[in-house]
Amino acid sequence: MCLYVVGMGGGDGQPGGDSGIHLAVGDAKGLSRRRKERDPKAVGKLEASDDGGMFFMVTDPEGNKLKIMQSTN
């Protein structure tokens, strides 16, 4: 996991809406699929990142977001 300051790179987060936390996983595609099976409304589209990795967003009931990503490294 890594932290960053909202508005200082690493995403388009807004104070009060984006947690500023990314969770790194080894299989973003598989985790996205499993999460969608449990709660399809909470899981965003699996997308490619600029570094060639993959990521998706998970939203909690209050609208806070967590980015789950798989790096190419």
Beta strands, then each sheet from edge to edge (+ up, - down):
strand 1: 2-3
strand 2: 18-24
strand 3: 47-48
strand 4: 54-59
strand 5: 65-70
sheet 1: 1+ 2- 5- 4+ 3-
end
